[in-house]
Amino acid sequence: MKTNRLFLLLLTTMLFQVTHAQFRKYSNEFLNIGAGARGLAMGSSQVATVNDGTAGYWNPAGLVNIKDHPQVNLMHAEYFAGIGKYDYASIALPTANNKRTIGITGLRFAVDDIMNTLFLVEPDGSINYNNIQSFSSADYAFIFSFAQKLKEKANKNIDFGLNAKVIHRSVGKFAKAWGFGLDAGLQIKSKNWRFGIAARDITSTFNAWSFTFTEKEKEVLYLTNNEIPVKSTELTAPRLVLGIAREFKVGQKSSLLAEANIDLTFDGQRNTVISADPVSADPKLGLELNINNVFFLRGGINNFQKALYDGDTVNQKKVWIYQPSAGAGFKIQNFSVDYAITNLANQTNPLFTHVFSLRFSLVGNKKETN
């Protein structure tokens, strides 16, 4: 009976969030996890400096930095001891004059093998384990990007990008959703300074949900006092990410890149550094040490929050916590391997995830700038 209650709680929690047509805080939150070990290692500070195929995720304007040959990016990560699986793949296709780039990105975040115990208990009260089936709760996103170079001079470049994204979410055979949204991005380079703006969900991205239950399933939900959801629309409020970065020379063949981002959300008060209604602000910081354009060391911090000090439920004392990250990368000609270790909890209660990603060009051996 406890297992049955656990399943019902999980199922109704996932479905309850989408039974009303309105803006939802943390809607489509799987799209804010990140992409590529480089960006994750730098604390997700990327909108001003991203210059590879992951720009389709971070800031589509950065795609114009891909020259001459198509580029492929791949990543796999597992969260919560392998319970949640996150996969990312993209391909970027520059045009012949290197003024425009087209990108295609696919994302999947899923929890697989969830036990369906709706019919675990027979009508006579006996338990029949043969009635247990499994299902997956999966979120998919397909992003189609276009980037254009607007201005190119010796000391100043301006690049623009646009995303059209299709979202599909599935909770077993019980619930499915389709959605659509638009993102836009801008990057400005002026000597050693770089600036970035990424406007996400500028059209208020939506998910249109539909639900499918058999009469027998509806009966079980009714008898256990669970709401049977109906068709609905979930809306995602726009988000604005601002970034500034500067590159410093370190010796003859090395450099240090520092970037700061601020993530502005408009869906109500959040537990962030600046917490207000409806606008909240979450800062992110990242560093990258480039050694001869071959070896890279990275670090970052993000997700600043206030939490109870060592779980102090008596005095209710709160302190600032944050999520650190670090990583490294190695590059040979057009092939790169990146690694990141990120913390999903905070610096005092670590819950680390190891992330690996690959980046390579499909043709050619021309040397790229990172």
C-alpha positions, 0 to 999 in steps of 0.5 A: 500500500505504501508503494501504491501511495508513493506512485499516486503521489508522484503521478499526481504531483507531475500532473497537477502542475499542468492542470491550469492555463497560466504562467508557471514558475519554473516552467520548462526548467529542464531547459535551464540545466545547461549544455556542454561541459565548458559552460557548466564548469564556468558556472553557466556564465556563457552568453557573452563568450560562447563561440561553439555549437553549444551557442544554440543553447546559451546564446544563438548569436555565438554560432557565427564564430563557427567557420568553414566546416560543420561542428558537432557537440555531444554531452551526456550527464546523469543526476541523482545517482543515475536517476535522471539522465540528460543528453544533448546533441547539436550540429552547427552549419556555417554558410560559405561566406562565414557570415551566417550559421544554422544550428540544430540542437536536441535535448532530453532530460528523463527519469526512466523506469518509474513503477506504475503501481495503480493496479498493485492492489486487487479489488479483494485487497490482495497484492499482485506484483504482476500488475506493476508496469514501468514508464518514463517521464521525459522532457524533449526540446528541439532548437533550430537556430539562425545566426547572422553577423551584423557588423564586422570591423577591426575593433568591433563585431556585432552578431545576432541570433534567433532560436525557434524551439519545439518542446515535447513532454511526456509522462508515460501514456498518461500525459503529453504536451507540445509547445513552441517558443522563440529566443533571441541573442546578441553578442558584441566584441570590442577589443578585449571586452565582450558583451552578451544578451540572451532573451529567452521565451520572448513569446511566452513559451507554452505547453499544451497538455493532453491526458489519456486515462482508461476508465479503469485508471480513472476509477482508481484515481477517483477512489484514492481521492486524486484529481483527474486532470483535463486539457490545459496550457502551461505558459513559461514567462520570458527570461533575460540573461545579461553578460560581460566578459574580458580576456587578459593575457597571461604570458606569451601563449596563455590567457585568462577569460573572466565572465559574469552573467546576471539571470533576470526572471519575470515569473515572481519572487525567487530565492535569489540574490535580488528577490522581488515580485515579479523580477528576480536576479541571479548572478553567475561567475566563471573563469577559463585559463587558456594554455596555448589553446590546447589545455584549459582550466575552468571554474565558476559559481552560481545559484546563490540562495539563502538556506537554513544554517546546517539545517537549523530549524530551531533558530531559523538562521539563514546563510548564503549558499552557492553551487561551485563548479570546476573542469578542464578541457583538452583540444587537438586541432578540431577535436576537443574533450571537456569535463566538468564537475558540478554541485547540485546542492551547495558547498556545505552539502555537496551532490556532485555530477560528472559531465563529459562533452565532445566537440569536433568538426566534420571536415578539415584541419584548420586551426580554430580559436576557442 
